[in-house]
Amino acid sequence: MEIAPVLNFLVFLGSVRDSAPPRPIRLGLRVARQFAARLNASGHSAELIDPLSLDLPVAFKPHFAYAEGAAPAGLARLAEKIAAADGYVMISPEYNHAMSPALAHLLNHFGSSLFSYKPSAIVTYSAGQWGGARAAVGMRTFLSELGCLPVSAMIHIPKAQEVLAESGNFDADADAQAWQMYFDRTMAQLEWWAAAARAQRAAVGLPAAAPAFQRDPSQRNAP
């Protein structure tokens, strides 16, 4: 039987809120911990990227706008991790029917060449009844433009504070088996596409007719 490859994933938490209301604070961290733990338990490598732990420059300047070797150390380290990853999990609450501004701000620091030809998974949550589903609609467009196409199965977690404990484990009153099956469908798609994309990159490289943008968005313009 063929052994599945060990894959490298980054789990991006799209929230910087650390105060109440609403309660509980840092609800998204529970979601991120659950998904990272499931990937690691499957034999993969998953690192949680929490924007609160990152030392980003106060003034917005993306990584690709710096001269080579001149980017701040924290920004450069995260760029290296993004480039080395096989896939991404994007976790977001919903703000005004849209994805988290904190997640968009973080991802906008990096060019699509770091994310391209790799898959992503969309995971949204809320303290209310909708589970952030409306935010996920816009995330599909955003992530596709970034180059890490999202898999079809998404995860939405309504009333996440009743599903997940602070540790990231399923709450004692939640139907853990049902939630595990729900998570596993998305994770299986992410693993499959990540393994396939890595194998294709290794076998044939990236298509010469679709190079990464190196100057500005006009490179994609029609003649």
Disulfide bonds with the S-S distance in Angstrom:
none
